[in-house]
Amino acid sequence: MNNIAADAICIINFNVEDGRIARKRSTKLGKWRAKYGTIVIALSCFGSLVISWGINWILTGILVLGVLICGTIGIFDIKRSIVEENNQV
């Protein structure tokens, strides 16, 4: 299980010079983006929703769906990363 989690964190790069596939660890920003990225998107949808409430009902509906869907995905991403951190220790 640890190898699968380590491979999921790695970024695969293809080196053209010698034709090998090299793996390098993702940065702290990449790890943060994988954990909290969808929550940030949900919050930005929520901010846009508050600003544009009632002006255009189609946009309002799309932003409500964005908040619900991205927020749900973000919560499950955070739960998954917490479980993975507990399993690694």
C-alpha positions as CSV (number, residue, x, y, z in Angstrom):
1,M,0.0,0.0,0.0
2,N,2.9,2.4,0.8
3,N,4.3,1.9,-2.7
4,I,1.0,2.7,-4.3
5,A,0.7,5.9,-2.2
6,A,4.3,6.9,-3.0
7,D,3.7,6.3,-6.7
8,A,0.6,8.4,-6.6
9,I,2.6,11.3,-5.1
10,C,5.4,11.0,-7.7
11,I,5.3,12.9,-11.0
12,I,6.6,10.9,-14.0
13,N,8.9,12.7,-16.4
14,F,10.2,11.3,-19.6
15,N,13.9,12.1,-20.2
16,V,14.4,12.5,-23.9
17,E,18.2,12.2,-23.9
18,D,18.5,8.7,-22.6
19,G,15.0,7.5,-23.1
20,R,14.3,6.6,-19.5
21,I,11.3,7.5,-17.3
22,A,12.4,9.4,-14.2
23,R,10.3,10.0,-11.2
24,K,10.6,12.9,-8.9
25,R,8.7,13.8,-5.8
26,S,6.1,16.5,-6.1
27,T,6.6,19.8,-4.3
28,K,4.9,21.0,-1.2
29,L,2.6,23.2,-3.4
30,G,1.6,20.1,-5.4
31,K,0.7,18.2,-2.3
32,W,-1.2,21.2,-0.9
33,R,-3.1,21.6,-4.2
34,A,-4.0,17.9,-4.2
35,K,-5.4,18.2,-0.7
36,Y,-7.1,21.6,-0.6
37,G,-7.5,22.6,-4.3
38,T,-11.2,21.7,-4.6
39,I,-12.0,23.5,-1.4
40,V,-10.4,26.7,-2.8
41,I,-12.5,26.3,-6.0
42,A,-15.7,25.8,-3.9
43,L,-14.9,28.9,-1.9
44,S,-14.3,30.9,-5.0
45,C,-17.6,29.7,-6.5
46,F,-19.3,30.7,-3.2
47,G,-17.8,34.2,-3.4
48,S,-18.9,34.6,-7.0
49,L,-22.3,33.2,-6.0
50,V,-22.8,35.9,-3.3
51,I,-21.7,38.7,-5.6
52,S,-23.9,37.6,-8.6
53,W,-26.9,36.5,-6.6
54,G,-30.1,37.4,-8.5
55,I,-28.5,39.1,-11.5
56,N,-28.4,36.0,-13.7
57,W,-30.3,33.0,-12.5
58,I,-28.5,30.6,-14.9
59,L,-25.1,31.7,-13.6
60,T,-26.5,31.5,-10.0
61,G,-27.6,27.9,-10.6
62,I,-24.3,26.9,-12.0
63,L,-22.4,28.4,-9.1
64,V,-24.7,26.7,-6.6
65,L,-23.9,23.4,-8.3
66,G,-20.2,24.3,-8.3
67,V,-20.3,25.0,-4.5
68,L,-22.1,21.8,-3.8
69,I,-20.1,19.5,-6.0
70,C,-16.6,21.0,-5.4
71,G,-17.3,21.3,-1.7
72,T,-18.3,17.6,-1.5
73,I,-15.3,16.5,-3.4
74,G,-13.0,18.7,-1.3
75,I,-14.3,17.3,1.9
76,F,-13.8,13.7,0.7
77,D,-10.2,14.6,-0.5
78,I,-9.3,15.9,2.9
79,K,-10.8,12.9,4.6
80,R,-8.9,10.6,2.3
81,S,-5.6,12.4,2.9
82,I,-6.1,12.2,6.7
83,V,-6.8,8.5,6.4
84,E,-3.7,8.0,4.3
85,E,-1.5,10.0,6.7
86,N,-2.8,7.8,9.6
87,N,-2.1,4.6,7.7
88,Q,1.5,5.6,6.9
89,V,2.4,6.1,10.6
